[in-house]
């Protein structure tokens, strides 16, 4: 007579291939879902960075219009100072308009009285980039002398022939950059941040203080590749999957953090359903085997 143990083993062996192939299917499905999540996260990050780049290009264009001022060409700095004050009134996204010589002497600040501009702000890479021939320079988060709140600066050269004679700078109001991030209308609980080349936060939703250094995991990922997707945590310790991209224009980084729970929720639910199905199938198989053995007994 066939023993109950042997029948139970046969039932388990019959269920094993089904469980194996179900797990393989689940693994493939979750991998595809992860890829889709990554693709969506990177697409959102690129779209947000495109909005920031468009804002920067608009600033470059406006500064470029000011750079061809006849007052500058004549060297009439006082008249240009008055002109820059009028232009500043039309640019709510700017904190100031600064004019410096290539020799790093501050000549004019639209927020200061002429002819007493604030001292030259600490030099940064964006100033040197413009002096070396870049069409525009974009600073990290910094405080100036005329504008002592944290800002980022867009700089362009004013050239005559091959000579860079002046540098025009526009410190940007970070609230306008923060509004650009908020306009992306991300789902509740998501995090979006704009980061400078020194890995400092320029703007973020939810807000933190400008100039705050991002965590080490994100710094390492940015150093590893210009864009990517990884599991990490926010500054508040919230587990997130992050998609980030680097602007070829400014070198700034746009990162979007998606709560890990929302990414992994579907996977956990799928595994739970598969596990419950296996247990139900196993229980049904054992019950049928027990009934069969009971009927075979005299």
Secondary structure, 3 states (H helix, E strand, C coil): CCCHHHHHHHHHHHHHHHHHHHHHHHHHHHHHHHHHHHHHHHHHHHHHHHHHHHHHHHHHHHHHHHHCCHHHHHCCHHHHHHHHHHHHCCCCCECCCEEEECCCCEEEECCCCCCCCCCCCCCCHHHHHHHCCCCCEECCCECCCCCCCCEEEEEEEEEECCEEEEEEEEEECHHHHHHHHHCCCCCCCCEEEEECCCCEEEEEECCCCCCCECCHHHHHHHHHCCCEEEEEECCCCCEEEEEEEECCCCCCEEEEEEEHHHHHHHHHHHHHHHHHHHHHHHHHHHHHHHHHHHHHCC
